[in-house]
Amino acid sequence: MKYLVVGAKGQLGQEIVKLLEELGEKYVAFDSKQLDITNRERVFQVLGDERPDVVLDAAAYTKVDLAEDEGREKNWQVNVEGTKNVADAAKKFGAKLVAISTDYVFDGTKLHEYHENDSVNPRNAYGRAKLAGELAVIESGADAYIVRTSWVFGEFGNNFVYTMQRLAKNHSQLMVVNDQLGRPTWTRTLAEFMLHLIKTKSEHGIYHLSNEDTATWYEFAREILKNTSVEVEPVTSAEFPQKAYRPEHSVMNLDKAKSTGFDIISWHEALTKFFMAGK
């Protein structure tokens, strides 16, 4: 089986490539410079030349706040038009597709866990674009998996864990939002699930995937910095305004992912493994 990785230099893309290497899988990988997914002709050319069995699409515009204004056009070009190009090319050349979406397709007003078939209502530009990307994948008719995830952290790229560690070097006290609840996701867990769907020939469709257990950003930060002398203080979202709306409650139900036979570790365990791997 031959895999083609799109967005290979991003946070998730690098994790996928690392996993494929460890498993000895046959793959080709393209970063955004080698394959600009907004260039439809180029996307079709690459998939036509490579003829992969599976496309792992980790390409995305993820600057949530910038997507509200100066990055709005780029957000739409990459997350909607680019996703459509990849999905359409996967359909044409008979490749299975695994695409990544987000918990931000929900408005965060539900008090219980979100299931895959719950009503969507994105309230920021990033979420609206990712939802439109989901629809583009579905409309393409490709044999596809759409994996919604949340609060992603990992070895590569910038993320909340690295931000907290960096700030802790120069601050004795940090204030972190404590009224947004979700599930952190380790890129390793996400990459493993993407391959798991393919290898188990699971039913195509939408899946929710994050690590087990929930947290607020404050609780996540406390765990990240528990072995430091930094004091982490809880604040409300109102005290820490951001351009883009963030859902208050974006806990996604994991039962469908578990039903495929995939074992999901807690975010506490994932964070511990992530730290140990970095030593």
C-alpha atoms as a printed R data frame, in Angstrom:
    type eleno elety resid chain resno       x      y       z
1   ATOM     1    CA   MET     A     1   0.000  0.000   0.000
2   ATOM     2    CA   LYS     A     2   1.291  3.436  -0.917
3   ATOM     3    CA   TYR     A     3   0.481  6.518   1.160
4   ATOM     4    CA   LEU     A     4   0.680 10.133   0.026
5   ATOM     5    CA   VAL     A     5   1.010 12.722   2.793
6   ATOM     6    CA   VAL     A     6  -0.160 16.277   2.133
7   ATOM     7    CA   GLY     A     7   1.009 19.060   4.447
8   ATOM     8    CA   ALA     A     8   4.037 16.987   5.421
9   ATOM     9    CA   LYS     A     9   5.895 19.781   7.242
10  ATOM    10    CA   GLY     A    10   3.029 20.775   9.522
11  ATOM    11    CA   GLN     A    11   2.519 19.696  13.121
12  ATOM    12    CA   LEU     A    12   0.430 16.652  12.209
13  ATOM    13    CA   GLY     A    13   2.119 15.988   8.866
14  ATOM    14    CA   GLN     A    14   5.529 15.515  10.445
15  ATOM    15    CA   GLU     A    15   4.029 13.139  13.010
16  ATOM    16    CA   ILE     A    16   2.419 11.084  10.237
17  ATOM    17    CA   VAL     A    17   5.696 10.875   8.311
18  ATOM    18    CA   LYS     A    18   7.544  9.824  11.473
19  ATOM    19    CA   LEU     A    19   4.981  7.062  12.114
20  ATOM    20    CA   LEU     A    20   5.085  5.809   8.510
21  ATOM    21    CA   GLU     A    21   8.872  5.661   8.755
22  ATOM    22    CA   GLU     A    22   8.731  3.654  11.989
23  ATOM    23    CA   LEU     A    23   6.262  1.204  10.463
24  ATOM    24    CA   GLY     A    24   8.263  0.816   7.275
25  ATOM    25    CA   GLU     A    25   5.329  1.862   5.116
26  ATOM    26    CA   LYS     A    26   5.697  2.951   1.508
27  ATOM    27    CA   TYR     A    27   4.924  6.648   1.204
28  ATOM    28    CA   VAL     A    28   5.630  9.944  -0.520
29  ATOM    29    CA   ALA     A    29   5.292 13.238   1.324
30  ATOM    30    CA   PHE     A    30   4.734 16.775   0.077
31  ATOM    31    CA   ASP     A    31   4.941 19.997   2.061
32  ATOM    32    CA   SER     A    32   3.096 23.172   1.095
33  ATOM    33    CA   LYS     A    33   5.936 24.382  -1.104
34  ATOM    34    CA   GLN     A    34   6.128 21.112  -3.002
35  ATOM    35    CA   LEU     A    35   2.357 20.801  -3.279
36  ATOM    36    CA   ASP     A    36   0.175 23.874  -2.868
37  ATOM    37    CA   ILE     A    37  -3.244 22.284  -2.504
38  ATOM    38    CA   THR     A    38  -4.934 25.489  -3.669
39  ATOM    39    CA   ASN     A    39  -3.396 24.817  -7.108
40  ATOM    40    CA   ARG     A    40  -5.950 22.385  -8.507
41  ATOM    41    CA   GLU     A    41  -3.942 21.490 -11.606
42  ATOM    42    CA   ARG     A    42  -0.871 20.698  -9.499
43  ATOM    43    CA   VAL     A    43  -2.875 18.517  -7.094
44  ATOM    44    CA   PHE     A    44  -4.258 16.435  -9.947
45  ATOM    45    CA   GLN     A    45  -0.825 16.208 -11.532
46  ATOM    46    CA   VAL     A    46   0.808 14.898  -8.336
47  ATOM    47    CA   LEU     A    47  -1.877 12.329  -7.562
48  ATOM    48    CA   GLY     A    48  -1.917 11.259 -11.195
49  ATOM    49    CA   ASP     A    49   1.833 10.752 -11.175
50  ATOM    50    CA   GLU     A    50   2.076  9.074  -7.772
51  ATOM    51    CA   ARG     A    51  -1.123  7.000  -7.855
52  ATOM    52    CA   PRO     A    52  -1.309  6.480  -4.077
53  ATOM    53    CA   ASP     A    53  -3.691  4.009  -2.474
54  ATOM    54    CA   VAL     A    54  -4.300  6.422   0.391
55  ATOM    55    CA   VAL     A    55  -4.053 10.202   0.761
56  ATOM    56    CA   LEU     A    56  -3.451 11.480   4.303
57  ATOM    57    CA   ASP     A    57  -4.405 15.150   4.178
58  ATOM    58    CA   ALA     A    58  -2.742 17.050   7.019
59  ATOM    59    CA   ALA     A    59  -2.663 20.376   5.170
60  ATOM    60    CA   ALA     A    60  -4.550 23.199   6.862
61  ATOM    61    CA   TYR     A    61  -4.624 26.875   7.707
62  ATOM    62    CA   THR     A    62  -4.864 26.864  11.508
63  ATOM    63    CA   LYS     A    63  -4.389 30.496  12.558
64  ATOM    64    CA   VAL     A    64  -7.817 30.758  14.122
65  ATOM    65    CA   ASP     A    65  -7.682 34.434  15.121
66  ATOM    66    CA   LEU     A    66  -6.074 35.649  11.894
67  ATOM    67    CA   ALA     A    67  -8.784 33.795   9.972
68  ATOM    68    CA   GLU     A    68 -11.225 36.414  11.257
69  ATOM    69    CA   ASP     A    69  -9.624 39.245   9.256
70  ATOM    70    CA   GLU     A    70  -6.271 39.371   7.458
71  ATOM    71    CA   GLY     A    71  -6.087 35.601   7.045
72  ATOM    72    CA   ARG     A    72  -9.722 35.132   6.031
73  ATOM    73    CA   GLU     A    73  -8.991 34.585   2.325
74  ATOM    74    CA   LYS     A    74  -6.103 32.208   2.993
75  ATOM    75    CA   ASN     A    75  -8.247 30.286   5.476
76  ATOM    76    CA   TRP     A    76 -10.920 29.699   2.842
77  ATOM    77    CA   GLN     A    77  -8.480 28.943   0.031
78  ATOM    78    CA   VAL     A    78  -6.647 26.248   1.998
79  ATOM    79    CA   ASN     A    79  -9.363 24.731   4.187
80  ATOM    80    CA   VAL     A    80 -12.140 24.725   1.593
81  ATOM    81    CA   GLU     A    81 -10.812 25.042  -1.950
82  ATOM    82    CA   GLY     A    82  -7.613 23.118  -1.194
83  ATOM    83    CA   THR     A    83  -9.507 20.352   0.568
84  ATOM    84    CA   LYS     A    84 -11.905 20.124  -2.371
85  ATOM    85    CA   ASN     A    85  -8.989 19.785  -4.779
86  ATOM    86    CA   VAL     A    86  -7.444 16.942  -2.792
87  ATOM    87    CA   ALA     A    87 -10.778 15.154  -2.383
88  ATOM    88    CA   ASP     A    88 -11.697 15.477  -6.060
89  ATOM    89    CA   ALA     A    89  -8.270 14.178  -7.123
90  ATOM    90    CA   ALA     A    90  -8.521 11.270  -4.663
91  ATOM    91    CA   LYS     A    91 -11.884 10.363  -6.203
92  ATOM    92    CA   LYS     A    92 -10.557 10.577  -9.765
93  ATOM    93    CA   PHE     A    93  -7.531  8.376  -9.120
94  ATOM    94    CA   GLY     A    94  -9.255  5.907  -6.799
95  ATOM    95    CA   ALA     A    95  -7.388  6.735  -3.600
96  ATOM    96    CA   LYS     A    96  -8.868  6.539  -0.124
97  ATOM    97    CA   LEU     A    97  -8.728  9.840   1.751
98  ATOM    98    CA   VAL     A    98  -8.308 10.714   5.413
99  ATOM    99    CA   ALA     A    99  -9.032 14.404   6.034
100 ATOM   100    CA   ILE     A   100  -8.823 16.344   9.288
101 ATOM   101    CA   SER     A   101 -11.506 18.641  10.676
102 ATOM   102    CA   THR     A   102 -12.182 20.327  14.008
103 ATOM   103    CA   ASP     A   103 -14.413 20.587  17.055
104 ATOM   104    CA   TYR     A   104 -14.982 24.200  15.985
105 ATOM   105    CA   VAL     A   105 -17.712 23.023  13.612
106 ATOM   106    CA   PHE     A   106 -19.842 23.039  16.784
107 ATOM   107    CA   ASP     A   107 -20.937 26.171  18.656
108 ATOM   108    CA   GLY     A   108 -20.051 24.763  22.086
109 ATOM   109    CA   THR     A   109 -23.443 25.397  23.657
110 ATOM   110    CA   LYS     A   110 -24.335 21.741  24.207
111 ATOM   111    CA   LEU     A   111 -23.787 20.617  27.791
112 ATOM   112    CA   HIS     A   112 -23.149 16.999  26.842
113 ATOM   113    CA   GLU     A   113 -20.683 15.355  24.459
114 ATOM   114    CA   TYR     A   114 -21.012 16.037  20.762
115 ATOM   115    CA   HIS     A   115 -21.671 13.044  18.523
116 ATOM   116    CA   GLU     A   116 -20.741 12.819  14.847
117 ATOM   117    CA   ASN     A   117 -24.337 13.315  13.707
118 ATOM   118    CA   ASP     A   118 -25.112 16.290  15.962
119 ATOM   119    CA   SER     A   119 -26.099 19.576  14.352
120 ATOM   120    CA   VAL     A   120 -23.176 21.800  13.398
121 ATOM   121    CA   ASN     A   121 -23.070 25.545  13.928
122 ATOM   122    CA   PRO     A   122 -19.559 27.009  13.599
123 ATOM   123    CA   ARG     A   123 -19.220 30.470  15.103
124 ATOM   124    CA   ASN     A   124 -15.811 31.520  13.836
125 ATOM   125    CA   ALA     A   125 -14.311 31.809  10.349
126 ATOM   126    CA   TYR     A   126 -11.972 28.856  10.850
127 ATOM   127    CA   GLY     A   127 -14.820 26.563  11.894
128 ATOM   128    CA   ARG     A   128 -16.980 27.670   8.967
129 ATOM   129    CA   ALA     A   129 -14.163 26.939   6.526
130 ATOM   130    CA   LYS     A   130 -13.434 23.518   8.029
131 ATOM   131    CA   LEU     A   131 -17.129 22.618   7.837
132 ATOM   132    CA   ALA     A   132 -17.217 23.682   4.192
133 ATOM   133    CA   GLY     A   133 -14.154 21.497   3.691
134 ATOM   134    CA   GLU     A   134 -16.008 18.546   5.223
135 ATOM   135    CA   LEU     A   135 -18.875 19.078   2.796
136 ATOM   136    CA   ALA     A   136 -16.435 19.273  -0.125
137 ATOM   137    CA   VAL     A   137 -14.997 15.891   0.871
138 ATOM   138    CA   ILE     A   138 -18.457 14.341   1.108
139 ATOM   139    CA   GLU     A   139 -19.616 15.872  -2.184
140 ATOM   140    CA   SER     A   140 -16.497 14.603  -3.982
141 ATOM   141    CA   GLY     A   141 -17.730 11.039  -3.635
142 ATOM   142    CA   ALA     A   142 -14.267  9.860  -2.590
143 ATOM   143    CA   ASP     A   143 -13.893  6.913  -0.216
144 ATOM   144    CA   ALA     A   144 -13.117  9.186   2.694
145 ATOM   145    CA   TYR     A   145 -12.736  9.468   6.425
146 ATOM   146    CA   ILE     A   146 -13.214 12.858   8.067
147 ATOM   147    CA   VAL     A   147 -11.611 12.991  11.494
148 ATOM   148    CA   ARG     A   148 -12.658 15.856  13.760
149 ATOM   149    CA   THR     A   149 -10.111 16.583  16.451
150 ATOM   150    CA   SER     A   150  -9.372 19.222  19.095
151 ATOM   151    CA   TRP     A   151  -6.673 20.941  21.153
152 ATOM   152    CA   VAL     A   152  -3.805 19.356  19.230
153 ATOM   153    CA   PHE     A   153  -0.297 19.165  20.684
154 ATOM   154    CA   GLY     A   154   2.818 17.264  19.684
155 ATOM   155    CA   GLU     A   155   6.511 17.204  18.959
156 ATOM   156    CA   PHE     A   156   6.427 19.346  15.837
157 ATOM   157    CA   GLY     A   157   5.373 22.929  15.269
158 ATOM   158    CA   ASN     A   158   3.852 25.427  17.654
159 ATOM   159    CA   ASN     A   159   1.172 24.363  20.131
160 ATOM   160    CA   PHE     A   160  -0.218 25.058  23.604
161 ATOM   161    CA   VAL     A   161   2.298 22.833  25.412
162 ATOM   162    CA   TYR     A   162   5.289 24.627  23.902
163 ATOM   163    CA   THR     A   163   3.647 28.008  24.501
164 ATOM   164    CA   MET     A   164   3.171 27.270  28.204
165 ATOM   165    CA   GLN     A   165   6.734 25.998  28.533
166 ATOM   166    CA   ARG     A   166   8.118 29.059  26.793
167 ATOM   167    CA   LEU     A   167   6.125 31.500  28.931
168 ATOM   168    CA   ALA     A   168   7.114 29.631  32.092
169 ATOM   169    CA   LYS     A   169  10.766 30.463  31.470
170 ATOM   170    CA   ASN     A   170  10.156 34.178  32.030
171 ATOM   171    CA   HIS     A   171   7.072 34.311  34.255
172 ATOM   172    CA   SER     A   172   6.446 33.185  37.807
173 ATOM   173    CA   GLN     A   173   2.679 33.370  37.277
174 ATOM   174    CA   LEU     A   174   0.489 32.615  34.256
175 ATOM   175    CA   MET     A   175  -3.223 33.271  33.789
176 ATOM   176    CA   VAL     A   176  -5.085 30.680  31.733
177 ATOM   177    CA   VAL     A   177  -8.730 30.426  30.695
178 ATOM   178    CA   ASN     A   178 -10.762 28.076  32.880
179 ATOM   179    CA   ASP     A   179 -14.246 28.238  31.306
180 ATOM   180    CA   GLN     A   180 -13.619 26.373  28.048
181 ATOM   181    CA   LEU     A   181 -13.884 22.583  28.286
182 ATOM   182    CA   GLY     A   182 -12.524 20.146  25.714
183 ATOM   183    CA   ARG     A   183 -10.275 17.188  25.031
184 ATOM   184    CA   PRO     A   184  -6.521 17.586  24.295
185 ATOM   185    CA   THR     A   185  -5.185 15.477  21.411
186 ATOM   186    CA   TRP     A   186  -1.642 14.187  20.963
187 ATOM   187    CA   THR     A   187  -0.578 14.170  17.321
188 ATOM   188    CA   ARG     A   188   0.776 10.647  17.767
189 ATOM   189    CA   THR     A   189  -2.641  9.370  18.796
190 ATOM   190    CA   LEU     A   190  -4.253 11.173  15.872
191 ATOM   191    CA   ALA     A   191  -1.737  9.853  13.330
192 ATOM   192    CA   GLU     A   192  -2.135  6.310  14.645
193 ATOM   193    CA   PHE     A   193  -5.913  6.557  14.352
194 ATOM   194    CA   MET     A   194  -5.691  7.787  10.759
195 ATOM   195    CA   LEU     A   195  -3.692  4.704   9.796
196 ATOM   196    CA   HIS     A   196  -5.911  2.481  11.943
197 ATOM   197    CA   LEU     A   197  -8.982  3.479   9.921
198 ATOM   198    CA   ILE     A   198  -7.242  2.435   6.724
199 ATOM   199    CA   LYS     A   199  -5.737 -0.800   8.009
200 ATOM   200    CA   THR     A   200  -8.986 -1.995   9.602
201 ATOM   201    CA   LYS     A   201 -11.038 -0.949   6.557
202 ATOM   202    CA   SER     A   202 -13.437  0.847   8.873
203 ATOM   203    CA   GLU     A   203 -16.658  2.304   7.525
204 ATOM   204    CA   HIS     A   204 -16.139  5.590   5.695
205 ATOM   205    CA   GLY     A   205 -17.565  8.742   7.244
206 ATOM   206    CA   ILE     A   206 -17.034 11.212  10.075
207 ATOM   207    CA   TYR     A   207 -15.198 10.265  13.282
208 ATOM   208    CA   HIS     A   208 -14.317 12.167  16.444
209 ATOM   209    CA   LEU     A   209 -10.843 11.580  17.807
210 ATOM   210    CA   SER     A   210  -9.013 13.074  20.747
211 ATOM   211    CA   ASN     A   211  -7.437 11.608  23.848
212 ATOM   212    CA   GLU     A   212  -9.642 10.410  26.704
213 ATOM   213    CA   ASP     A   213 -10.782 12.648  29.572
214 ATOM   214    CA   THR     A   214 -11.623 16.327  29.508
215 ATOM   215    CA   ALA     A   215  -9.898 19.488  30.690
216 ATOM   216    CA   THR     A   216 -10.098 23.227  30.673
217 ATOM   217    CA   TRP     A   217  -7.123 25.122  29.278
218 ATOM   218    CA   TYR     A   218  -6.271 26.009  32.886
219 ATOM   219    CA   GLU     A   219  -6.262 22.347  33.940
220 ATOM   220    CA   PHE     A   220  -4.216 21.416  30.882
221 ATOM   221    CA   ALA     A   221  -1.695 24.163  31.674
222 ATOM   222    CA   ARG     A   222  -1.398 23.073  35.309
223 ATOM   223    CA   GLU     A   223  -0.577 19.548  34.207
224 ATOM   224    CA   ILE     A   224   1.980 20.787  31.691
225 ATOM   225    CA   LEU     A   225   3.750 22.908  34.323
226 ATOM   226    CA   LYS     A   226   3.209 20.723  37.405
227 ATOM   227    CA   ASN     A   227   6.935 20.102  37.824
228 ATOM   228    CA   THR     A   228   7.822 23.788  37.714
229 ATOM   229    CA   SER     A   229   7.519 26.578  40.270
230 ATOM   230    CA   VAL     A   230   5.204 28.595  38.020
231 ATOM   231    CA   GLU     A   231   1.852 29.472  39.540
232 ATOM   232    CA   VAL     A   232  -1.060 28.986  37.118
233 ATOM   233    CA   GLU     A   233  -4.126 31.116  37.845
234 ATOM   234    CA   PRO     A   234  -7.602 30.573  36.335
235 ATOM   235    CA   VAL     A   235  -9.322 33.401  34.458
236 ATOM   236    CA   THR     A   236 -12.517 33.714  32.430
237 ATOM   237    CA   SER     A   237 -12.709 34.058  28.661
238 ATOM   238    CA   ALA     A   238 -14.045 37.565  29.209
239 ATOM   239    CA   GLU     A   239 -10.781 38.458  30.962
240 ATOM   240    CA   PHE     A   240  -8.773 37.076  28.054
241 ATOM   241    CA   PRO     A   241 -10.510 38.311  24.882
242 ATOM   242    CA   GLN     A   242  -9.549 36.839  21.514
243 ATOM   243    CA   LYS     A   243 -10.649 37.735  17.986
244 ATOM   244    CA   ALA     A   244 -12.227 34.396  17.219
245 ATOM   245    CA   TYR     A   245 -15.054 32.850  19.210
246 ATOM   246    CA   ARG     A   246 -14.029 29.741  21.152
247 ATOM   247    CA   PRO     A   247 -16.632 27.117  22.098
248 ATOM   248    CA   GLU     A   248 -17.246 26.867  25.843
249 ATOM   249    CA   HIS     A   249 -17.952 23.141  25.694
250 ATOM   250    CA   SER     A   250 -16.473 21.219  22.773
251 ATOM   251    CA   VAL     A   251 -16.168 17.754  24.249
252 ATOM   252    CA   MET     A   252 -16.588 15.236  21.434
253 ATOM   253    CA   ASN     A   253 -17.865 11.726  22.022
254 ATOM   254    CA   LEU     A   254 -15.298  9.006  21.179
255 ATOM   255    CA   ASP     A   255 -17.537  5.928  21.025
256 ATOM   256    CA   LYS     A   256 -17.496  5.633  17.235
257 ATOM   257    CA   ALA     A   257 -13.694  5.747  17.130
258 ATOM   258    CA   LYS     A   258 -13.515  3.135  19.900
259 ATOM   259    CA   SER     A   259 -15.960  0.893  18.019
260 ATOM   260    CA   THR     A   260 -13.302  0.424  15.334
261 ATOM   261    CA   GLY     A   261 -11.098 -1.310  17.917
262 ATOM   262    CA   PHE     A   262  -8.814  1.661  18.468
263 ATOM   263    CA   ASP     A   263  -7.482  2.040  22.009
264 ATOM   264    CA   ILE     A   264  -7.532  5.662  23.169
265 ATOM   265    CA   ILE     A   265  -5.269  6.682  26.038
266 ATOM   266    CA   SER     A   266  -6.037  9.612  28.338
267 ATOM   267    CA   TRP     A   267  -4.572 13.025  27.603
268 ATOM   268    CA   HIS     A   268  -2.652 12.783  30.893
269 ATOM   269    CA   GLU     A   269  -0.938  9.601  29.690
270 ATOM   270    CA   ALA     A   270  -0.420 11.083  26.229
271 ATOM   271    CA   LEU     A   271   1.214 14.172  27.713
272 ATOM   272    CA   THR     A   272   3.494 12.017  29.875
273 ATOM   273    CA   LYS     A   273   4.543  9.921  26.877
274 ATOM   274    CA   PHE     A   274   5.124 13.070  24.852
275 ATOM   275    CA   PHE     A   275   7.420 14.495  27.553
276 ATOM   276    CA   MET     A   276   9.292 11.189  27.925
277 ATOM   277    CA   ALA     A   277   9.838 10.953  24.170
278 ATOM   278    CA   GLY     A   278  11.381 14.425  24.227
279 ATOM   279    CA   LYS     A   279  13.984 13.557  26.878
